């Protein structure tokens, strides 16, 4: 029986290993092309971001290789966010503060703020970034150049994730692990199938004309997971979307501790893994290929698993950690997070199962002071 479990663990560890080996060769940092010009509108929805908004705007203004404007949507902040941006606008005409109108019924806050920003933008390219994302100087030009080069209406990438607390290091690395280890990038690029569409909502460049054609963020107004649903809408309308390596384009610190990370990843879980159909499959893939090898090796250390089963278990654990190590090092995440990988996967699954199993009436997603019904359409 233990040999069967070990062989299952090895097989399930092999799947993301093979996909990651291919995907890491396909995901490249886009190079700016001087021939690609125009205006990129960098659009930043902000709600109570006074502590970080100055650094975000300063980084955006350092963009090179293409003209930019920087619009910050003040989404009814109760702090100094608007005053800080107003001071920037007084010094640099490229900066504008956009007061976001009251949130209409049926909209989520970020989607509404992005929609309001897009309505005020002048650029041919709309670059949506979160308020905690610091762009590198070549990011806007590189993304616009890549979009032109591959004829993609949407281009996205995962910024380099800054993690300082243990809670961040247990949770945030799962973004790149799931994306690189389980999304077939080659198939995504060869097909317009909506289910293969993916983006990171922290860093998304969209062609303005196509954005208007699909109805912009209005097409996903009730959704919380824009990184899933925006590319799906574009693909359903016949437009190509693409992913690039984003770690050299921008930096982001999403959360500050485990409590924030738990709440943040719970917010859109119902639109990702946490569905009755998807989560059992994800649990098999992730528990079987990433947690079970470690458990079997621990069992081998204490003498419960022996012989061929122990050897296979060690091979499965080595393969699992090697996959995680390759993704971690290529995406410039902290190498110290690698040994904690099985625990991180367990935390990720715990978040998803907690969201799926808790009562719906207690399952509202609360974010930035607003409450949204889980699984809203």
Secondary structure, 3 states (H helix, E strand, C coil): CHHHHHHHHHHHHHHHHHHHHHHHHHCCCCCCCCCCCCEEEEEEEECCCCCCHHHHHHHHHCCCCCEEEEEEEECCCCCCHHHHHHHHHHHCCCEEEEECCCCCCCCCHHHHHHHHHHHHCCCCEEEEECCCEEECCCHHHHHHHHHHHHCCCEEEECCEECCCCHHHHHHCCHHHHHHHHHCCHHHHHHCCCHHHCCCCCCEEEEEHHHHHHHCHHHHHCCCCCHHHHHHHHHHHCCCCEEEECCCCCEEECCCCCHHHHHHHHHHCHHHCCCCCCHHHHHHHHHHHHHHHHHHHHHHHHCCCCCHHHHHHHHHHHHHHHHHHHHHHHHCCCCHHHHHHHHHHHHHHHHHHHHHHHCCHHHCCEEECCEEECCCCC
